[in-house]
């Protein structure tokens, strides 16, 4: 028996529109709360989104604020989500209905089909009369169209030479490379032309957000501006890049008035076996023929400029990889002050603790009696065993004060000059050797770098200016 399909034409709303935007952007503005809050609803409405889980069974809670101040709470549940193809949700608040939104890529445009099915004809008529749902749907699509136009400027490139493109690889995971773009402190560390200091005035990393920054060089100061269009973590960032003034207004390039005022850029990231490939493509927005010619003529210069910028990114990523390794393995470089006392270290540090507060760190008080007895460490008198081998006290600004007893009974002579050392604790042995060789050059090596019974790689020297240095690296061979 063939079941006849139900005719629902008397209780549904439909609208279709060919949108002048790629399907990736259209999908984003439908599925990302930061986007949809900007265009959802009829004219005059604003929105607050409490929850939006775009997945089957996901909840979408939002409040629509009417132009008269009335709030309308809405709850929907997604029943079907097909990436770049379809969204289906059931509106469970009053009035209940099922919405089906279908997307179809047509080149750089997207065909949108929006369907709303109500429970009954009477309910449909009431909704149209009371809420003017048919007119509201039209206004909603118009707002969507206008929002897309603001998000994706018309990119006009010279078809004879094509877009500018640069490809770089980084020995870092894709997540770390992406984070370097979304973090203000990171961008200040590596973005911009080589040799120019970056000050971040604003970084609002979201579609519709902006990045406003100052570039200071030896002879000039410039301002730059990003307007973010699409963000798909961790694979894609699209933005319009411009020169600007201090207030964030787009302005002419300081080096050539015929350089395009706005450049649409896309950064694509792909990872393979821990190596991330970055592809940057760019093209002028709404450019004149003269601006296109200037842009094309500067491709080689832009290759060099972005090359220098991405060299800085490479350095930044290497430092982050090193830092994460140190944190994971509890290996951190630090600098402290190391003091020698003739036998009264404990008395002195009890006094310092009364001044600075806090507690002794680094395992507490270690005494000479704790040293294992062997042929390399002769037996000590009972009095010497009570003396301090090592002690640490954190003082101001996280600085560590360290000390040991160096009594005459052990062959030491403490005088002004040898009673204080700058103690370096590099994270790696390679760095330890490099610093030791540099500081001991033209000075005196007090103790060559060597393995010590406490597990450290230790040495000391006096530099050519008479300053005492100690080195202690915890990294194992």
Order of alpha helices (4+ residues) and beta strands (2+ residues): beta-alpha-alpha-beta-beta-beta-beta-beta-beta-alpha-alpha-beta-alpha-alpha-beta-beta-beta-beta-beta-beta-beta-alpha-alpha-beta-alpha-beta-alpha-beta-beta-beta-alpha-beta-beta-beta
